[in-house]
């Protein structure tokens, strides 16, 4: 019996155990994400919608109202639609996506009640995979719907229901 033969056997067994442990650690630590997972797509849609609202609510310079505030204050639904549509639907290849949305604005009255304004309701919502995106915005003067009531210096909640058609 040769001592070097036993040493080679022990070395081979130790190497085999190390390879099995390494393979187990690599396989158990790997996470596989598939693009078809529903919650990942909804998280991306929510992030896209929120980013578009933040971009619209960022003023161009100090002391100037943001585009979002101007659109809400002057009840310019079409200007809001053109800007928001381009932000959420533009793809990197120049084509447009099929995202649709409805916008509701919530404000607090002097009595403390929360009142909604249907700001932009173009499409009927009929899908279950919509996401809700919100952004607080400061409005200096806003006319409430069809009434003559004007609210001064209000913080309103802009809520967008966004879905892929």
Secondary structure per residue as TSV (DSSP state, phi and psi in degrees):
chain	resnum	aa	ss	phi	psi
A	1	X	-	360.0	137.1
A	2	X	-	-109.3	135.9
A	3	X	H	-68.3	-29.5
A	4	X	H	-70.3	-28.5
A	5	X	H	-66.3	-40.7
A	6	X	H	-66.7	-37.9
A	7	X	H	-64.0	-41.7
A	8	X	H	-64.5	-36.5
A	9	X	H	-66.5	-45.9
A	10	X	H	-63.9	-40.9
A	11	X	H	-64.0	-39.9
A	12	X	H	-66.1	-42.5
A	13	X	H	-64.7	-43.4
A	14	X	H	-63.0	-41.5
A	15	X	H	-65.1	-40.3
A	16	X	H	-64.5	-42.5
A	17	X	H	-63.3	-42.9
A	18	X	H	-63.2	-38.9
A	19	X	H	-68.0	-38.9
A	20	X	H	-66.5	-43.7
A	21	X	H	-64.0	-43.2
A	22	X	H	-63.0	-44.4
A	23	X	H	-62.4	-41.3
A	24	X	H	-62.4	-44.1
A	25	X	H	-65.1	-40.6
A	26	X	H	-66.1	-45.0
A	27	X	H	-68.6	-39.3
A	28	X	H	-75.2	-23.4
A	29	X	H	-92.2	-11.9
A	30	X	-	-78.6	131.9
A	31	X	-	-108.9	131.0
A	32	X	-	-108.7	119.5
A	33	X	-	-108.0	130.4
A	34	X	-	-105.8	143.4
A	35	X	T	-69.9	-9.4
A	36	X	T	-86.8	-0.7
A	37	X	-	-68.3	129.2
A	38	X	H	-66.2	-40.9
A	39	X	H	-69.6	-28.2
A	40	X	H	-67.7	-43.9
A	41	X	H	-64.5	-38.3
A	42	X	H	-69.3	-36.5
A	43	X	H	-65.5	-40.0
A	44	X	H	-65.6	-40.3
A	45	X	H	-64.7	-42.3
A	46	X	H	-63.6	-42.2
A	47	X	H	-65.1	-41.1
A	48	X	H	-62.4	-45.8
A	49	X	H	-64.9	-40.9
A	50	X	H	-67.8	-42.0
A	51	X	H	-60.5	-39.2
A	52	X	H	-63.9	-41.3
A	53	X	H	-65.9	-39.5
A	54	X	H	-65.0	-41.9
A	55	X	H	-61.6	-43.1
A	56	X	H	-68.2	-27.9
A	57	X	T	-91.9	3.8
A	58	X	S	-93.5	119.2
A	59	X	-	-69.3	152.4
A	60	X	S	-69.3	-31.1
A	61	X	S	-154.2	168.8
A	62	X	T	-65.8	134.2
A	63	X	T	86.9	1.6
A	64	X	S	-109.2	142.3
A	65	X	-	-67.7	147.2
A	66	X	-	-73.5	163.8
A	67	X	H	-61.4	-40.5
A	68	X	H	-60.5	-45.2
A	69	X	H	-62.6	-42.3
A	70	X	H	-65.1	-43.0
A	71	X	H	-63.1	-41.3
A	72	X	H	-71.4	-45.4
A	73	X	H	-63.0	-38.5
A	74	X	T	-98.3	8.9
A	75	X	T	56.2	44.6
A	76	X	-	-96.5	79.5
A	77	X	H	-63.8	-40.9
A	78	X	H	-69.3	-38.2
A	79	X	H	-65.5	-40.5
A	80	X	H	-60.4	-46.7
A	81	X	H	-61.1	-44.9
A	82	X	H	-62.5	-43.4
A	83	X	H	-70.3	-49.2
A	84	X	H	-67.5	-38.9
A	85	X	H	-60.0	-44.7
A	86	X	H	-64.5	-39.0
A	87	X	H	-68.4	-40.7
A	88	X	H	-90.1	-22.9
A	89	X	H	-103.4	-12.3
A	90	X	B	-72.7	127.6
A	91	X	-	-99.0	166.8
A	92	X	T	-70.5	-20.6
A	93	X	T	-90.5	6.1
A	94	X	S	92.8	-9.5
A	95	X	-	-86.7	173.1
A	96	X	B	-111.8	146.2
A	97	X	-	-84.4	-177.3
A	98	X	-	-113.4	36.5
A	99	X	E	-78.8	140.0
A	100	X	E	-128.1	159.9
A	101	X	E	-158.9	157.3
A	102	X	E	-127.3	145.5
A	103	X	E	-122.2	130.6
A	104	X	E	-125.5	139.9
A	105	X	E	-114.4	132.5
A	106	X	E	-113.5	136.4
A	107	X	E	-138.7	159.8
A	108	X	E	-101.7	127.9
A	109	X	-	-78.1	174.0
A	110	X	T	-65.2	-25.0
A	111	X	T	-84.7	-5.5
A	112	X	S	97.6	-0.9
A	113	X	-	-78.1	147.8
A	114	X	E	-96.2	121.6
A	115	X	E	-116.9	136.2
A	116	X	E	-94.0	149.9
A	117	X	E	-124.1	121.8
A	118	X	E	-75.7	95.8
A	119	X	E	-78.0	-49.2
A	120	X	E	-138.8	107.0
A	121	X	E	-128.1	86.4
A	122	X	-	-99.8	-36.7
A	123	X	S	-113.7	146.7
A	124	X	-	-82.4	129.0
A	125	X	-	-82.4	124.2
A	126	X	-	-141.7	21.2
A	127	X	-	-117.6	151.3
A	128	X	S	-93.7	-7.2
A	129	X	-	-103.0	33.3
A	130	X	-	-81.9	156.5
A	131	X	E	-120.4	152.6
A	132	X	E	-108.8	126.8
A	133	X	E	-120.8	134.8
A	134	X	E	-128.4	155.0
A	135	X	E	-152.9	130.8
A	136	X	E	-81.3	139.7
A	137	X	E	-141.3	140.2
A	138	X	E	-92.0	125.4
A	139	X	E	-118.7	130.1
A	140	X	E	-76.9	-49.2
A	141	X	E	-137.6	130.1
A	142	X	E	-137.6	133.4
A	143	X	E	-91.7	131.2
A	144	X	-	-85.4	105.1
A	145	X	T	52.7	-132.7
A	146	X	T	-87.2	-8.2
A	147	X	S	-78.9	173.3
A	148	X	S	-93.9	2.4
A	149	X	-	-70.3	129.5
A	150	X	E	-118.1	128.0
A	151	X	E	-98.1	135.2
A	152	X	E	-109.0	139.1
A	153	X	E	47.5	70.9
A	154	X	E	-118.9	147.1
A	155	X	E	-101.6	122.1
A	156	X	E	-115.4	156.5
A	157	X	E	-103.7	118.2
A	158	X	E	-94.6	119.8
A	159	X	E	-116.4	124.2
A	160	X	E	-115.1	125.8
A	161	X	E	-97.4	115.4
A	162	X	E	-121.6	132.6
A	163	X	E	-147.5	159.7
A	164	X	E	-97.1	128.1
A	165	X	-	-90.6	360.0
